[in-house]
Amino acid sequence: MRIDHLELENFKKFEHQTLDLHPQFTLLVGDNGAGKTSILDALAVALGLWHKAAPGSGWRNILTEEIRLQARSAGDRVFFEPQLPCKISVQGAIGGRAGLTWARMIRETGTRTTNAQARDAEQAIMALVNAAQAQEAPLPVLAYYGAGRAWLPTNKRPAGLTSQRKPQRFDAYHNCLDTRIRDRDLIEWFLHEAAANGQAEGRPGYRAVKQAVLGCIPEADGLRYDSDLKDIVLSIRGSEQPYYNLSAGQRMMLAMVADIAIKAVTLNSYLLGSDQPGAKDPML
């Protein structure tokens, strides 16, 4: 799933704004208050169309406070009036189908986020989901990490999930656009892997996540789950430190990279090879 062109109408500070995105990587540079985070929030709302594939995933809609306000003078007072419609329109590709367009908006007479001109995009999403279920195409990894802290220390589970229910493949999409990583869920994933691993090196999914983390943190040379501490332990230059003892930068990098890698192996474990996780994998 890729967005190539973005158009905003009455979203946050923008009365009207367009932006073309690079198909591989786009870097936004600007002064404070230029609207960089607003662009990212708009992209997250646009990606919310994927809710059609995973209903109930807590998708990102347009918030009331994101509707642009226009100042109006009345005597000795100034009032701020919401400007509608508030609309985010995009052009992009889904599952190999390029040139698709869709919009998410709050209409002039509405209060809730609706989809518009999205029939072809919705059909492409469902076609991709069906192909993925037949192991003929990978599912996209969707994630949004905000400008603040990337992790959110909490014991609260994501909305829609319960500890009694067996995790499912599409759980990787729950709350993936809410800007934060719940590090308790991250630690629980490593706990499940530690309990399930019957071989010293762990299953393919665990090895893939471990390799991703060690490849992104400078001088990291070991990663494991400590059952006594009930915490992730990272080794840097041979010195081990529990997750919560790491520096803020190291903890953010570990959490973000591991979160992306866990989403990837959860959604597309069949790509891991002949020794891929089996039916007892806690992430399937």
N, C-alpha and C positions, 0 to 999 in steps of 0.2 A: 504494500500500500504506500503510495507516494503522492505528495502534493507538489505540484509544479507552479501553481499560480494562486495567489490569495488576494481577495478583495474585501475590504471592510466598509461597512456603512453604519454610522452612529454606534460604534463599539468603543467604549472607554473614551479616550481623548480624540479619537479619529472620527471626523464627520465623513470623510471618504479617503480611503488609502488603498493602493494596490502594491503588490510585491511579487516579483518572480523569484522562484527558489531554484537553486542548483540541484540537479537530479541526485547528486551524491552527498554534498555537504554545503551548508550555508552558514556563514558567520555574520552575526548582526553586531555592528559597532556604532555606538552613539553616546552622547552625553547623558547624564542622569536626567530622567524625565522625557527622553526622546521617544519612548514607547516601545523599547525592546521587549520588555516583559509582556506588554499588551499584545504584541505580535505572537509571542509564544503561547499566551493564553488563548488567542483566537485559533491557532493551529490545533491546540488541544480540543477546543470545542468542535472544530471541523472533523477531527478524528473520531469524535463521539458517534459518528454515523455507524461505526463498527458495532455499536450496541445491537444492531439488527442481527449480528452473528452470535452475540452472547448476551441475551436479555437479562436484565437484573444485575448487571455488573457495576452499577454505580457510576454511570458515565457522566462526563463533563458536559453540562448544559450552560447556556448563557445565564449569568447571575444578574439579579435585579440591579445591583450596584455597578454592573459593567455597561449599562445603557448610558449613552452619552447624555449629559445634562447641558441645557442651554440657559444662560443667565438672562432673566427678564426683569427690568426695573418697573416698579409700580409705586409711585410716590417716593417715600423715603426708604423703601425696602427693595431687596433684590430676591427674586424667587428663581429656583432652578427647576426647569421643566424637562422631563424625560423626552428624548427624541426617538420616535419610532417610525418605521421599523428599525430594529437593531439586527443587522444581517451580516453573516460571514459566508462568503461564496468562494468556492475553490474549484480548480481544475486539476486533475491528476490521473493516476493509474491505480488499478486494483486488480491483482491477479493476472497481470499481463495485458489487461485492457486499458489502453491509453486514451487520453482525450475525454475522460468522464468528467462531468460537472455535477456539483450538488451544493446546496446551501442549507445553513441552519440559522434560524431567525426567530425573533419575537415580533409578531405582526403588530400593526397599528392598533388593532382591537384585541390583542391577546396579552397573556401574561406568562405563557409557557413556551419553551423552545420547541419548535417544530422543524421538520425537514421539508425542503422544497426542491423541485426539479431533481429528485434523487432516485427515481425509479431505476434507471440504468445502473447507477452506482450500487444500489441495494441488490439488484440482481447479480451484479459482479461479485459482491461480497458473498452471497449465498452459493454461487458457483464455486468460488474459491474454498469455502468451507466444505462443500461436498467433495471437492477434489482432495482436500487435505485429509478428510476422513477415509478416503480410499488410498491414502498415502501416495498420491500422485502430484501433490504440490505442498510446499511448506506454508504454515500459518505465519503471518507477520508478527514481529515483536513490537508492541506499542508501549511506550513509557514516556513520562514527562517528569523531569526533576527541576524544581523551581530554583529561583535565584537565592533563596534562603538555605537553611540546612537541608541536606538531601535525606537525612534520616529522621524518623520520628520515634523516640523512645516511648513505648507504650505497651501495656498488657492487653489493650483492647484489640480484638480481632476485627478484620475488615468486615464491613456490613455485608450480610448475605452468606457468610461462612460460619460454620459451627464446628467445634472440635469433635463432635460426635459423627459428622458426616465424612465419608471417604472423599479425599480431595480428587478433583477432576481436572482434565486437561485444560478446560477453559477458565479455571481458577486463576491462571496467569494474567487474565485480563481484569480481575477485580481490582478496582481502585488504582489502575495503572496510570491514570491521568490526573491524580490528585496532588501532584508535586512532591510527595514525601514517600520515603521508604519506611515501613514499620520494621525496625530491626528485630523485634521479637519474632516476627514471622521468618525473618532471615535465619535467626538462631534455631528456630524450630525445624527449618528445612535441614540444616546440618545435623540436628539431633536425629531426625528420621533417617538420614543417610547413614549416620554412625550405627544406628540400631539395625539397619537392613543390610549393611555391607558384610558379606560373608568372606570376602577376599581382602587381603591386606591393602591393595591399591584402591579398593572401592569400585563401584559400578561405573559404567561409561559416563553417565550424567554427572556424577560427582567429580570424576576426573576432569571432565570438560570445564566445570565451574572452577575447580581448583587451579587448573592451568590458566584460565582467563585472569583470575585474581593475581596469581604470582607473576604473570606477564605484564601486569599494569602497575604494580607497586614497586618502586625502585628498591633493589637489593633484597626483596622478599624471597625466601628460600624454603618456606614450609607453611602449611595451613592444615589445621585439624580441629576436630571438636573434642573438647575436654569434658568427659562425663562427670567428673567430680566438681568442676567449676560450673558446669552447665553453661558453657560459653565457647565461642569460637576463639581459637588461639592462632596468632600469626607470628611467624618467625622472620626476623630481619637480621641478616648477617649472623645467623645462628642463635640469636637472642629471642626467646619467645615472650610474647605479651598477650594477655587476654584482650578481647575486642574493646572493652570499655576502658582499658588502660592505654590504648593507642592514642596518638595525637588526633586532633579533629580532622586534619587533612587525610591522614591514613585511614581513619574510620570512614570518612565520606567516600574515599576511593574504593575501599573494600566493599562497602555497602552497595554503591552504585554499580560497580562491575559485576559483583555477585548477583545482584538483582536482575540485571540484563541477561546474564548467562543462565540463571535459573529459569527465567521466562523462556529462553530459547530452547533449553532441553526439555522443559515441561510441555511446550507446544509441539515440538518436533523430535521426540525421542527416537522415532524410527530412523532418523538420519545418522544415529550414533554407530551403526555397524552391526555385524552379526551377533555381537554379545550385548545388544541393546537391553535396557531394563525390561523385565518381564511383568506379568500381571500383578505382582506383589509390590511393584514400585509405588511408594507412597505419593508420588507426584502424578500418577496416571489415573 
